[in-house]
Structures are given as C-alpha cells and as structure tokens.
Amino acid sequence: MALYVRFERRDGSRGAGLLEGEAVRVLAEPFWDETRPTGEVVGLGEVRLLPPCEPRSIVCVGLNYASHLQGRPAPDPPTLFFKPLSSIAGPGDAIVLPAGCGRVDPEGEIVVVIGRRLKGASRAEAEAGIFGYTAGNDVSARAWQQADGQWWRAKGSDTFGVFGPAIVRGVRHDELEVVTRVNGREVQRGHSTELIRDIPEIVRYVSAVMTLVPGDIIYTGTPGSPPEIHPGDVVEVEVSGAGVLRNEVRAG
C-alpha cells in the first residue's frame, strides 16, 4: 500500500508526498501518472495535512446501503448529487454548524479518488481509472434536507464536504471498510461489499454523463443510522488503509 497526502509547510507553501510513518517523502506534482520523489523529506510534525487532492468535481451517491435505507426500496435510478468546492474541509478542520440548521448528522463514507480522465467508461475502464480511496464525511443537515427541493445547503454548506487524511493505493474496491466514531463511540460500520451499487459501477455510471478528471472524488454512500452531532463533539471516520479523518464540531 502507498499513502498519498497533501500538506502545508510552516511558511505557507504547499506540496504533496508519500506518508511513510512520521515523515512525508515529497513528490513532484502532478503524481497521477508517475510517482517522482524530489529528494525532500519533511517530518509529519512540521506540516499541516490538507485534503489529499484538489477535485474539480465532487459527486455523491445517496441511499447506497440497505442498512441506511431501513426497509425502503433502493432508488432506481440511483440518487446522485454534487457538493460545491466551497464545502471542502480536511483532516483537523472544524465542522462548522450554520445558524438555524437544526439537526446535523455525520455520514462516514468510502471516497473514490479518480486517477485518469474518464468519459463513457466501461466497467473495466472505470475500475482501472481509480487512483485510490480515502475517508469522507458527508455532513448532512436533516431539516434542510427534508425541507428543500435540492440538497444544496443540507449537504453543501461550508465544511460539510470533509475528506482525508490520505489516499490509499494498492487495495481492492471490495476490501474496504468504513467506521465512524463520535467521541470515541462507534456509531457506523459498513463494508464496500454491502454497497447496493458497487464502486466500479458507480464510477461507470457517473462517467456515462460527465467527464471525470484526475483528483475528482466520489462519495459512495453511508451505512446505518448516524446520530446527531453537537458543538464540542469529535467525529472520526476511518477507511481501510487511508487513516482516520478527525474533526471537531463547532457552532457557526
């Protein structure tokens, strides 16, 4: 397995690299086609980790685990939506609850990171076009989700598109587990084999209508019934090999 991260140095400059224990081996960018070390190595304690890629598009799949549907039929066609780039937050960033948003839930998810341009891909091409996987939190304001015709503010508010800390390569799409914890207590657990539409099919389906480019991400759906979160809570989402995405909740 290889772990790819993006980071910010103390002087404000940014870079990308391979996470190796407590150090980051800096890479030349872009790294999608070739991994080229620059020779620089920085200590993990000397940098701040950022979201591990810079997507052009953030696509999300809703209602993709039977455990989340709670007896409702699976949607056909699948429920897809977008998050704006302004929603992006990374490891260690605060999840900020907007005033008047009502109940907000975390949604721990396996996130697909695209590694090559895909348009009208076959299933095999879709699978080959995946660079790796990371952890995501599709933060969701339930009252707004139910009240609005679109989920633009329920799932697109600032800091509601959390992902990181690393992109893991070298794992199979059917070997991934996602676990969510709130204040150390497990509240969600799911496996990629439980997805109603599996990862290659999701990527194929999206690429049929829109072009995906390296760095784009797809949230694949959340399992179970996550609890409400409140200011002061700490949410952790862990995906196999990709590390733990940890964020504190704050009031806006």
Summary of the structure (lengths in Angstrom):
residues: 252
radius of gyration: 17.3
end to end distance: 38.2
largest distance: 53.8
contacts: 872
relative contact order: 0.23
helix: 13%
strand: 43%
